[in-house]
């Protein structure tokens, strides 16, 4: 790593000498008891700013919304639901919007193969479960030392990502080119250069760089993600879908792959294509909150209401008071000819939000279908009291009042 050490010196990277206990410790562990024990140990040795997460996906969500919080060190479990430690680290390394620091992984029943796999995935330290208070600080210091070694190329990648985030495209390009020169088989610096080119709106160069990255390493999943996003920007939808599927083939249990594909395809109003990709996650028995959100919205837009019901209900298990989901569920039940379930849903919405005009209007329609015209008129009157300019409700109210008058005339005659 002499060449990398020379680059660290060339770019004037500042190398800290010890863990800053004032900075954030990112603690990722799905077992509550273990997480609380580790947090307690960290507090005892002086770490006060500890962010706790149950899996890598949850930690990523927080990091993406934390304005590039300064992470002193990450302690992450190897095996977790939704997103494991290695996939979490891979996202930290690849996403220019995320900042990573020293990364220590915790492993149960370590074997030589597990330790080698951890090393191959780029972790900076390994903590073997179960571990004690006296084990933690030496291991964190070791991980800190490994990461902040002037010969560690990760320091340069982080520097390039930082320049990219700040819009210093020429500086970022310079660092990535230097990394490309000293790592002749790595695809990653070429993907970084492609990210720079995209920000310069030079899509032709970005595509050529990604092709070169593939020639170096056709198993580097993030090159396909980047190319999928590039093709989406150019409205080359079928090609973009192919790239997303390739990324999923290489990393079928990483929810980020599916989320990014669905997000981009929804922006293009390609709901069926997004559903097809998300169903690969279902086939792989993978579940994560955004999966049911996107599937529910996709099926709802396509008016496949029975399928929408299943996924809206799953989304509601995470956000039980989400009125948007509840309104969609009510409509889906109504369109699926399940009026009692629809009515129950609208009553639930009105309890949460008494002035919700969509719920009041749709409840009135259902009451009319059930033959309760008086109750329908009463609900519409309540709706118009709160929303006097709601034309659709006013028209229906006038229609029902006229029908009521006709009924009175018939009864009188």
C-alpha positions in Angstrom: 0.0 0.0 0.0 3.0 2.3 -0.4 1.3 4.0 -3.4 -1.9 4.7 -1.4 0.2 6.0 1.5 1.8 8.4 -0.9 -1.6 9.5 -2.1 -2.8 10.1 1.5 0.2 12.4 1.9 -0.3 14.0 -1.5 -3.9 14.9 -0.7 -3.0 16.1 2.8 -5.4 13.9 4.6 -5.6 14.5 8.3 -5.2 11.3 10.3 -6.6 11.3 13.8 -4.7 9.5 16.5 -7.4 8.3 18.8 -11.2 7.7 19.1 -13.1 10.8 19.8 -15.6 9.8 22.5 -17.7 12.9 21.9 -18.6 11.7 18.4 -21.4 9.3 17.6 -21.1 5.6 18.1 -23.5 3.7 15.7 -24.6 0.5 17.4 -26.5 -1.9 15.2 -27.8 -5.1 16.8 -31.1 -6.9 16.5 -31.1 -8.6 19.9 -32.4 -6.1 22.4 -30.6 -7.5 25.4 -27.3 -7.6 23.7 -27.7 -4.1 22.3 -28.5 -2.7 25.7 -25.6 -4.4 27.3 -23.2 -3.1 24.7 -24.6 0.4 25.0 -24.2 0.2 28.8 -20.5 -0.9 28.4 -19.9 1.9 26.0 -21.4 4.4 28.4 -19.1 3.1 31.2 -16.0 3.7 29.1 -16.9 7.2 28.2 -19.1 7.1 25.0 -22.2 9.2 25.6 -23.6 9.8 22.1 -24.8 6.3 21.1 -27.3 5.8 18.3 -29.0 2.3 18.5 -30.6 0.4 15.6 -32.0 -3.0 15.1 -30.7 -3.7 11.6 -28.5 -2.1 8.9 -31.6 -0.8 6.9 -32.8 1.1 9.9 -29.4 2.6 10.5 -29.1 3.7 6.8 -32.5 5.5 7.0 -31.2 7.5 10.0 -27.8 8.2 8.4 -29.4 9.5 5.2 -31.4 12.0 7.2 -28.8 13.1 9.7 -26.9 15.6 7.5 -23.7 13.5 7.3 -23.4 12.9 11.1 -19.8 12.4 12.3 -19.5 8.7 13.2 -16.6 7.9 15.6 -17.0 4.1 15.1 -19.7 1.6 14.1 -20.3 -1.6 16.0 -22.5 -3.9 13.9 -23.8 -7.4 14.2 -23.0 -9.8 11.4 -26.4 -11.5 11.1 -29.6 -9.5 11.3 -33.0 -9.5 9.7 -33.8 -7.1 6.8 -30.2 -6.1 6.3 -27.0 -7.8 7.6 -23.8 -6.2 8.6 -21.9 -6.8 5.4 -24.6 -5.3 3.2 -24.8 -2.3 5.6 -21.1 -1.8 5.2 -21.2 -2.1 1.5 -23.8 0.7 1.3 -21.7 2.9 3.6 -18.8 2.4 1.3 -20.6 2.9 -2.0 -23.1 5.7 -1.3 -21.5 9.2 -1.7 -24.1 10.7 0.5 -23.1 8.5 3.5 -20.1 9.0 5.8 -18.4 5.9 7.2 -15.8 5.6 9.9 -14.1 2.6 11.5 -16.4 -0.4 11.3 -16.2 -3.3 13.8 -18.4 -6.4 13.3 -19.7 -8.7 16.0 -19.8 -12.4 15.2 -21.2 -15.5 17.0 -19.3 -18.8 16.9 -16.4 -17.5 14.8 -14.7 -19.8 12.3 -11.7 -19.1 10.1 -14.1 -18.8 7.1 -16.2 -16.1 8.9 -13.1 -14.1 9.9 -11.8 -14.3 6.3 -15.2 -13.2 5.0 -15.2 -10.2 7.4 -11.8 -9.2 6.2 -12.8 -9.6 2.5 -15.8 -7.4 3.1 -13.5 -4.6 4.5 -14.3 -4.6 8.2 -11.8 -2.9 10.4 -12.2 -5.1 13.5 -14.0 -8.2 14.8 -15.6 -8.6 18.2 -16.4 -12.2 19.1 -19.6 -12.8 21.1 -20.0 -13.0 24.0 -17.6 -10.2 24.9 -17.0 -8.3 28.1 -16.5 -4.6 29.0 -12.7 -5.1 28.9 -12.9 -6.4 25.4 -14.6 -3.4 23.8 -12.2 -0.5 24.0 -9.1 -2.4 22.8 -11.1 -3.7 19.8 -12.5 -0.3 19.0 -9.0 1.2 19.2 -7.7 -1.5 16.9 -10.5 -0.9 14.4 -9.8 2.9 14.6 -6.1 2.3 13.9 -6.8 0.0 11.0 -9.2 2.4 9.4 -7.1 5.5 9.9 -3.9 3.9 8.6 -2.4 6.2 5.9 -2.1 3.2 3.7 -5.9 2.4 3.8 -7.5 3.3 0.5 -10.9 3.7 2.3 -9.6 7.1 3.6 -9.2 8.3 0.0 -12.5 6.9 -1.0 -14.1 8.8 1.9 -12.2 11.9 0.8 -13.5 11.6 -2.7 -17.1 11.1 -1.5 -16.8 14.2 0.7 -15.6 16.3 -2.3 -18.5 14.9 -4.4 -21.1 15.8 -1.7 -19.7 19.3 -1.5 -19.9 19.8 -5.2 -16.1 19.9 -5.7 -16.2 17.8 -8.8 -12.7 18.4 -10.1 -11.2 17.5 -6.7 -13.3 14.3 -6.5 -12.4 13.3 -10.0 -8.7 13.8 -9.2 -8.9 11.5 -6.2 -10.8 8.8 -8.0 -8.3 9.0 -10.9 -5.4 8.6 -8.5 -7.2 5.6 -6.9 -7.8 4.1 -10.3 -4.1 4.3 -11.1 -3.0 2.4 -8.0 -5.8 -0.2 -8.0 -5.7 -1.7 -11.5 -8.4 -4.3 -10.9 -11.0 -2.4 -8.9 -14.2 -1.2 -10.4 -15.0 1.1 -7.6 -12.9 4.2 -8.6 -14.4 4.0 -12.1 -17.9 4.0 -10.6 -16.8 7.1 -8.6 -15.7 8.8 -11.8 -19.0 7.9 -13.4 -20.8 9.6 -10.5 -18.7 12.7 -11.1 -19.6 12.6 -14.8 -23.3 12.3 -14.1 -23.1 15.4 -11.9 -21.5 17.1 -14.8 -24.4 15.9 -17.1 -21.8 14.0 -19.2 -23.9 10.9 -19.5 -21.9 9.5 -22.4 -18.7 9.6 -20.4 -20.5 8.1 -17.4 -21.7 5.2 -19.4 -18.2 4.5 -20.9 -16.7 4.6 -17.4 -19.3 2.1 -16.1 -18.5 -0.2 -19.0 -14.8 -0.1 -18.1 -15.8 -0.8 -14.4 -17.7 -3.9 -15.6 -14.7 -5.0 -17.5 -12.6 -4.8 -14.3 -15.1 -6.5 -12.1 -18.5 -7.7 -13.4 -19.6 -8.7 -9.8 -19.4 -5.2 -8.4 -23.1 -4.7 -7.7 -23.0 -0.9 -7.4 -21.9 -0.4 -11.0 -25.3 -1.8 -12.1 -27.2 0.3 -9.7 -25.4 3.4 -11.0 -26.0 2.4 -14.6 -29.7 1.7 -13.8 -30.0 5.2 -12.4 -28.1 6.7 -15.4 -30.4 5.0 -17.9 -33.5 6.2 -15.9 -32.3 9.8 -16.2 -32.2 9.3 -20.0 -35.6 7.6 -20.0 -34.1 4.4 -21.2 -36.5 2.5 -19.1 -36.1 -1.1 -20.3 -32.3 -0.9 -20.1 -32.7 0.6 -16.6 -34.9 -2.3 -15.5 -32.3 -4.7 -16.8 -29.6 -3.1 -14.7 -31.7 -3.2 -11.6 -32.4 -6.8 -12.1 -28.7 -7.6 -12.6 -28.0 -5.8 -9.3 -30.7 -7.8 -7.6 -29.3 -11.1 -9.0 -26.0 -10.2 -7.4 -27.5 -9.0 -4.1 -31.0 -10.6 -3.8 -31.3 -10.1 0.0 -30.4 -6.4 0.1 -33.6 -4.3 0.4 -31.8 -1.2 -0.9 -31.6 -2.8 -4.4 -35.4 -3.1 -4.6 -36.2 0.3 -3.0 -34.0 2.3 -5.4 -35.4 0.5 -8.4 -39.0 1.0 -7.2 -38.4 4.7 -6.4 -37.1 5.5 -9.8 -39.7 3.5 -11.7 -42.5 5.1 -9.7 -41.2 8.5 -10.8 -41.5 7.3 -14.4 -45.0 6.0 -13.7 -43.8 2.5 -14.5 -45.9 0.9 -11.8 -46.1 -2.6 -13.3 -42.4 -2.7 -13.9 -41.8 -1.7 -10.3 -44.2 -4.4 -9.1 -42.4 -7.1 -11.1 -39.1 -6.2 -9.5 -40.6 -6.0 -6.0 -42.1 -9.4 -6.4 -38.6 -10.8 -6.7 -38.2 -9.8 -3.1 -41.4 -11.7 -2.2 -40.0 -14.7 -4.0 -36.8 -14.4 -2.0 -38.9 -14.2 1.2 -37.5 -10.8 1.9 -39.7 -8.3 3.8 -39.1 -4.6 4.6 -41.4 -1.6 5.3 -41.0 0.1 1.9 -41.8 -3.2 0.1 -45.4 -3.2 1.1 -45.6 0.6 0.6 -44.6 0.4 -3.0 -46.6 -2.7 -3.8 -49.7 -1.3 -2.2 -49.3 2.0 -4.2 -48.5 0.2 -7.4 -51.5 -2.2 -7.2 -53.8 0.7 -6.1 -52.8 2.9 -9.1 -53.3 -0.1 -11.4 -56.7 -0.7 -9.8 -55.8 -4.3 -8.8 -57.7 -3.7 -5.6 -57.7 -7.2 -4.1 -53.9 -7.3 -4.4 -53.7 -3.8 -3.1 -55.6 -4.7 0.1 -53.0 -7.3 1.1 -50.1 -4.9 0.9 -52.0 -1.9 2.3 -52.8 -4.0 5.4 -49.1 -4.9 5.7 -48.1 -1.3 5.4 -50.7 -0.4 8.1 -49.1 -2.9 10.4 -46.1 -0.5 10.5 -48.2 2.8 10.4 -51.6 1.9 11.8 -52.9 5.5 11.8 -51.7 6.4 8.3 -54.9 8.0 6.9 -53.7 7.8 3.3 -53.3 4.1 3.5 -56.7 3.8 5.3 -58.5 5.8 2.6 -56.9 3.6 -0.1 -57.9 0.5 1.9 -61.5 1.7 2.2 -61.7 2.4 -1.6 -60.0 -1.0 -2.3 -62.6 -2.8 -0.2 -65.4 -0.8 -1.8 -64.2 -1.6 -5.3 -63.7 -5.3 -4.3 -67.4 -5.4 -3.3 -66.6 -5.7 0.4 -68.9 -2.9 1.7 -68.8 -3.9 5.4 -65.0 -3.9 5.5 -65.0 -0.6 3.6 -67.5 1.0 6.0 -65.5 -0.2 9.0 -62.4 1.3 7.5 -64.1 4.7 6.9 -65.3 4.8 10.5 -61.8 4.1 11.6 -60.6 7.1 9.5 -63.3 9.4 10.8 -62.4 8.5 14.4 -58.8 9.4 13.7 -59.6 12.5 11.6 -63.3 13.6 12.0 -63.0 16.1 9.2 -61.6 13.8 6.6 -63.7 14.7 3.5 -62.8 11.6 1.5 -63.8 9.2 4.3 -67.0 11.2 5.0 -68.0 11.2 1.3 -67.2 7.5 0.7 -69.1 6.5 3.9 -72.1 8.4 2.6 -72.0 6.5 -0.7 -71.8 3.2 1.2 -74.7 4.1 3.4 -76.8 4.8 0.3 -75.7 1.4 -1.2 -76.9 -0.2 2.0 -80.3 1.5 1.6 -79.8 4.0 4.5 -80.5 7.2 2.6 -81.2 9.3 5.7 -77.8 8.4 7.2 -76.1 9.1 3.8 -77.7 12.6 3.7 -76.7 13.2 7.3 -73.0 12.2 6.6 -72.9 14.4 3.5 -74.4 17.3 5.5 -71.6 16.9 8.0 -69.0 16.7 5.2 -70.3 20.0 3.6 -70.4 21.8 6.9 -66.6 21.2 7.2 -65.9 21.4 3.4 -68.5 23.7 1.8 -66.6 23.9 -1.5 -66.5 20.1 -2.0 -68.5 20.1 -5.3 -68.6 16.3 -5.6 -70.2 16.0 -2.1 -72.6 18.9 -2.9 -73.8 17.3 -6.1 -74.3 14.0 -4.3 -76.1 15.7 -1.4 -78.5 17.4 -3.8 -79.1 14.1 -5.7 -79.9 12.3 -2.4 -82.1 15.1 -1.1 -84.1 15.0 -4.4 -84.4 11.3 -4.1 -85.7 11.7 -0.6 -88.3 14.2 -1.7 -89.5 11.8 -4.4 -89.8 9.1 -1.8 -91.9 11.4 0.4 -94.2 12.2 -2.6 -94.7 8.5 -3.4 -95.5 7.8 0.2 -98.0 10.7 0.3 -99.8 9.4 -2.8 
